[in-house]
C-alpha cells in the first residue's frame, strides 16, 4: 500500500473514528474509575483484530528498578491495556502511550453543555478528556487502525499502544507497570495535546505538601495564638518570589518561549476545623515543575531550604509526595529526523519552525530514563483547554495528527 493513497485511506476511517472519540468522552474515566473506558477500547481493538493485553498493575517489586512513585489512589480495578500490531521482521519497534484517566469535570454550571456529551459542533468535539487525552489517543488508535492494514505489506517491527491509568493522580506509575509487564520499544510517542507539533523534551517535577502549624485560641483573643492560615499566606507569597527568582528562561532553549522557566503551582489550600478559633493547622499542596536537565534531588533540597530560610519564624513541614522525571531527545536523533521528514508537507499548516519542549510533566520520563528510549510528546489539541470547562478539540486536528503518526511510523520502521 503506497503513501500516496494515505489521504483516502485515512478519510475512509473518519466516521468511525469520530464516533469512537465521542463515545470515549461519554464514558467517564476520572482517576480511579478508568476500567469501563479501558475495556471499551479493548473491545474496539478486538473488532479491528489488533492484539490486546489487559492487566492490572501489581506494585510489588516495581520499585526494585525505579525510584518510588507514590500510589495516590489504589490501583485495583484500574487496568492497563497494551495493543500490539506484531511486526513481520526484527525491525525497530515503536510505542504510543496514552493515559486513560481524566480530571474531574469541575463545576457543571461552568460548562455550556454536559461535560460527558461528546457534542460535535462546527467541527469541534466538546467534553472532559477531549484534548487531555482522549483526542490524542484516538489519533494514535486511528494510526494503529490504518497501520494494521499496511503492515502486512512492509517489513517492520512491533507497533504498540499502551493505555495506562493514573497519570492525573500519579505521573509515571502506569507506564512503570507496563514496563514491569515486559513491554519495551525502540521509540516512544507520548500522546498529549501539543497542537500537533512534536516536542522533543518535557518537564520533570515534584508534588509538594507544606503544613504550617499554629496555636489555636478563641478568635476574640487571637493575639495570644498563632494563626496557621497567616503562615500559609506567607508561604504563598514566598513561593511567588521563588518562582520569579528561578525564572532563568534562557538556560534551555527548548523552553525559552514559555514565560516561566520553573512554574510553582499551588492547587490546594485547606485548614481550620471549628468556627471562631484561630487555625492551628493549615496546608497547601501543588507542583514544582523543572527543566529536563535539572537534578530533582538538588532542586527539592533547594526548594525546602530556601523556603525555610525565608520564613524562619514559621513552623513548617515540607514533604514531596510525588516525583516525575522529564526527558530530552536530541533533535539530531534518528526519530526526530523521521518526524521532520514526515512533517515536510505540513510545516506551514502547523507553523512549525524548530524543536521545542512540552511545557508540562507527563509519562515521557519513565522509558527515557530507564531504557534511554528516544521519546517525543505529540498530539492534537491544546493544553489551553485541558482541565478547563468546555474542554474541546478540533476533529480535523485529530485527523491530521493520525496522518503524521502513520508517516512517522513507516519512516521509522522501514
N, C-alpha and C positions, 0 to 999 in steps of 0.2 A: 504494500500500500504506500503510495507516494505522498510526500508532504504537500505537494501542490493541490491535493484533494482535501487538505485538512479543514479548510473553512466549511466545506459542505458536510464533512463528517461530524464536526462539532455542532453545526446547525441541526443536524438530524437528531441530536441528543437534547436539544434545547428545551423542548416542552417537558420532558420527563425530569430534567434537572431543576427546572423552575418549580415543578410540583414537589420534588424531593426537598428543596430548600424551604418551601412553605410549610410542608409537613414537619420538617425538622424543628422549625420555630414553634410550631403548635404543640410540640411535646416539650413540656417544661423539663429542664435539666439543671436546675440550680445545684451548686456544690452540695454533695451528699445525696443527690437524687438523680443520678445520671443513668441508672440501669435501664429504664424503659427506652430512652433515646438510643443508647448504645445497642440494645437488642433490635431496635428498629433499623439501624444502619446495617447490622449483621444480616438481617432478613433481606434487605435490599441487595447486599453483596452476594448472597446465596442465589438470588434470581439472576444476577449477572455472571454467575459461575466463577466468582472470584473466591479464592481460598480464604477462609477466615479462622481465626483462633480467638475465642472468647474466654477470658480468665479473670479471676480475682487476684489482686496483688497481695502477696504474702510479705509482711515486713520482716519476718525472721531472717537473719543473716544478711539482710540487704545492705547493712552499713559496714560490712566487712571490707567493701571495696569503694566506699564513697562516704564523705562526711555526713553525719546525721542530719536529716531534714525532718523537722517536727511534723507529726501527723496531727493536723489541726482537727480534722473530722475523721471518725472511724472509716476504714476502707472497706469494711464488709458491705456487700450489696452494691458496690461501685465498680463494676467490671471494666477491664481494659479490653480492647479489640485490636488485633493486628490483621490486616488484609494483605494478601500476597498474590501477585501475578508471577508465578515461577518463571525464571528465565530458562533459556534453552542452551546456555553456554556458561562458562565461568567468567563471563564479563563483569564489569563493575555494577554493583547494586546501588539502589537509592531508596531512601526512606522519607516519606512525608510524615509529618507529625501534627496532630491537632488535638485540642482538649475538648472533652465532651461537656464540661460544666460551664455554666454562666453565673454571673452575679444575680442578685435579686432584682426584680423589676422595679423596686423602689416605690415611690408614691404614685399610685394608679392615676390619680387626678392630674398628674403632670403629663400623662400620655394623651395624645389625640385620639387614640383607639386602643383596643385591647392589646396589651404588650405581647400576647401569645396568639395573635390573629394571623400573622404572616401575610398581612394585606399587601397586595401588589397594585400600586397606583402610579401611573405615568412612568413605568419602568423602574420604580423603586420598591424594594421589599422592606417592610417595617416589622419590628418585633425584637424582643430580648434575644440576644445572640446573633442577630442578623449579620453584624460585622465581626463580632467577637464571641465565637469564631466560626459560626455555622456557615456563613458565606464563603470564607476561605476554605473550610472543609469541603463544601460542595464543589468548589473549583478543583480541589485535589481529587475528589471522587469522580468528577467529570473527566479529568485527565486519565484516571485509572480505567474508567469505562471505555474510553477510546483506545487507550494503550492495550487493553485486553483484546481488542480486535487486531491491533497492529503487531503485537509481539510475536505471534507465530511466524511472521514473515521476515523477522530480523534476528540476528544473534545478539543476545543481551543477557545480563544478569537479572536477579530478582528486583521487582518493583514492589515496594511495600508502603502501607499507610498504617500508622498506629494512632488509635483514638484512645486517649488516656484521660482518667479522671483527675480532678483535684488541682488543676493549675491555678484556679482562682483562690483556693484556700491554702495551698502549699506547693509553691512552684518547684517542679523537678521531680516530685515524688512519683508521679505516674510514669514518666519516661524511665526513671530508675527501675521501676517494676518491670517494664518491658525489656530492659537490658538484662535484668536478672533472669527473665524468662528465656534469654538466649538470643534475642534479636540484635543484630548488628548490621551496619550498612557502610558502604564506601563514601556516601554523601548523604546529607540530610537537608530537607527544606521544612522549616517550621512555619506552619500556616497561621499567620496573624495578619491583621489589617495594616498593610503598608502602602496603600494607594496604588497597588500593582507594581510598585518599584522595589526590586530586590535589595535587601540590606545585608551587608556582609559582616555586621557586628551587632551586638546587643549589650544591654547593661547587666551588670551583676548588682547585688544589693543585700540589704538586711532589713528585716522587720524588727522594730524596736518596741519595747514597752517600758514606760517610765512611770514609776509610782512615787508620788510625793506624800510624805507623812506629816501630819499636823497634830494639833491638840484640840480636841472638841471641848466646847463650853457653850453655855447659853448665849444666844445671839445678843442679848442686851448688855452683856459684859465681854464682848468679843475681844477686846484689847488684852484680856488675860489668857486667851487661847492662841492657837496658830492655825491659820486658815490654809488647808492644803490646796484649795481651789486657787487661792492667790499664788501659791508656789507654782502651780501648773501654768498660770498666766505668765509667770516669769520664764518658765521653761519654753513656752511657745515663742515668746519674744527672742529668747536666746537661740532657738532653732532657726528663726528667720535670719538672725545675724550670721550664724554659721553657714547657712546656705549661700549668703552673699559673699562671705569670706572665701569659701571654697569654689567660687564660680570662675575658675580659670579655664574658660572655654577653649582657648587656643591649644590646650595640651594634647587634644586628639582631634585631628581634622575631620574624622568621620562624624563627630558630634558638634562641630563648631557652629552649625546652623541653628541649633536649639538654644533658647535664651538662658537656660540654666544647666551648668555642667554636671552638678550633683544634686538633683532635687531631693528635698526633705519634705515629705507629705504626711501630715497628721490626719488620720481618718476616723479616729475615735477619741473622745474625751468624756470621762464619766467619773462621778464621785458623789458623795453625800448619801445619807441614809434617812435621817429624820429631819423634819422641818424645824426651824427655829434654832438650829445648832450650827456652830462653826464646824466646817467639814474637817474630819481627821484623816481621811484617805481620799486621794484623787489620782486618777491615772490618765495618761494619754498614750496612744499607740499610733504607729504609722510605718512608713517605708523610707529608708535612706538608700537612694539609688546611686550607683557608682559607674565609673567608666570601665570598659572591659579589662584594662590592664592594671587597675587599682588593686592593691593587695587587701583583701577583705579583712584579714586579721589586723593589719596596721590601721585601717580606717575605722574598724569597730572600736579599737582601743583609743584612737584619736577622738572619736565621737564621744565616748564616755568621759575621757579625761578633760576635754575642752569644756564640756557641759558642767562638770563638777567644779572646774576652776572658775567658771563664770558665775556660779551660784554657790559659793562656799557656805552660806548660811541656811541653805535648804537641805532637808533630809530626803535625799533622792535614792531610789533603787533603779538602776538601769540594766535591763536584760535584752538579749536578742533572741527572738523566738523563731526566726526563720532565716536561712542563708541560701542564696542562689547565686550561681556563677554566670558571668557574662561570657561572651566569646568574640573572637575576631578571626575571620578568614581572609587571607591575603587576596587582594583583588587581582593578583597575578597568578592565582591558583587555577588549576585546570577547570574546576567547577565554575568559577567566575568567568573564565574565558568562554565556556559553553553558553552561559547565560547571555553574555554580551552578543554572541553570535545569534542567539535566539531572539534577542531584542532588536536586532538591526532594523527591521521594517516597522518597529513600533515606538522608536525612541521619541519621535515628535509627538505622538499621541500622549505618551507618558511624561513628556518634558523631563526626560532623564538625561543628565549630563555626566554625572560621576558617581562613584560608590559612596555610600553613607551608612550610618548606623541606625538601628532601630531604637527609638527613644524610650525603651521600657525593658524590664526583665521578662523572660519567658522561658520556654523549655529548651532553648538552644544550648545552654551551657553544659548540660549533662553529657551528651555524646561528645561534644567538642573537647571537654576536659578529660573524660575517661578514655576515649578512643582516638583523640585527635581527628575527629571526623570533620571534614570541610562542611561548613554549615551556612545556610542562608535563612533569613527570616523574610517571608514573602507571602503576599496575598492581596485580594481585593478588599476595598473598604478602607475607612479612615478611623484612627483611634479617636478622632474628634467626636464621633458618635458612640464610641464604646462606653459602656457603663452609664449611659445617659437615657433620659426619657426620649421616646421616638427614635430609638436606635434604628439604623437603616443601612441599606446597601443597594447600589445600582446593579441590576442584573447584567447589564452589558459589561460591567467590570468583572463580574464573576466569569462570564463567557470569555473575555479577553485573557484573563489570567489562566484559565484552563488551557487555552491555546498555547500560551507561553510556557506553561508547565510541560505540555506534551513535546514541544520543540526542544526544550531544555533536556528532558529525559532522554530523548532519542540521540541528541548530540553527545550527551554524557556517556551513553552506553554503547554506542557503535563506532 
